[in-house]
């Protein structure tokens, strides 16, 4: 074949003369579903494109085409369409979520806010303590005075006998 054939134009021409192809109604339904499924599972398909496809096909035909998409592919499509949405385990729940996103009854989930940082501990960082100890070792006059110990027990008896 030396010339390129525009199959989408041919499909449009067949659709324009549906009465001429009345025996192929089921084949046309299957072809439409396969074309739509191929586009839905394509890597670059965005939520906006999914909405445009639904608007073009109508809700019933879109739901029929989406229902035939394999479960792993619906998970990937839902992740692309709603990256911050909840992770759904059941394939039926994923299809319901995709239908809601496509018809606009549910907007995509917003980016989750990062949790607040934990309150810093009241202890001083080790770097400051080490620097203070080094300075105290260099300058003995700057060191705090030693604490007086309370004398108890036998040591107290010896001290009292010595006095």
C-alpha positions, 0 to 999 in steps of 0.5 A: 500500500503506497498511500496511508489509510486514515482509519479514524476517517473510515470509522467516521464514514461507517458511523455516518452510514450505520444503516448500511452496516446494520449487521456489524453493530456488535463489532462496532461496539467492541471496536469502540470499547477497544479503542477507548480502553487502549487510550485509557490505559496509555501512559500519558492519559490525564484526568482531563482527557478521561473527562473529554472521552466521557463527554464524547461517548456519554456516561453509559458507553464510557462506563461499559468501556471502563468496565473492561479495563483490567484491574491493574490498569485501572489502578494505574489510571486512578493513580495518574488521575488522582495521585493524592487520592486514597488507595483502593483495594477493590477493582470495583471501588477503583472503577466507581472512583474513576467514574466519579472523577470523570463525571466531575462529581468528585474532584481529585484529592488535594495534596496532603499537608506535611505534619507539623515538626516535632517540638525540639527537646529541652536539652542543649545540643551536644556541640554547645556542651562540648564547647563550654567544657573546653572553655572551662578547661582552658580557664580555671577561674571561669569554672563554677565553684564546687558544690558543698557536700552534705556529710552524713553517716560515719564521715559525720561522726569522724568530723564531730569527734575531731572537733 
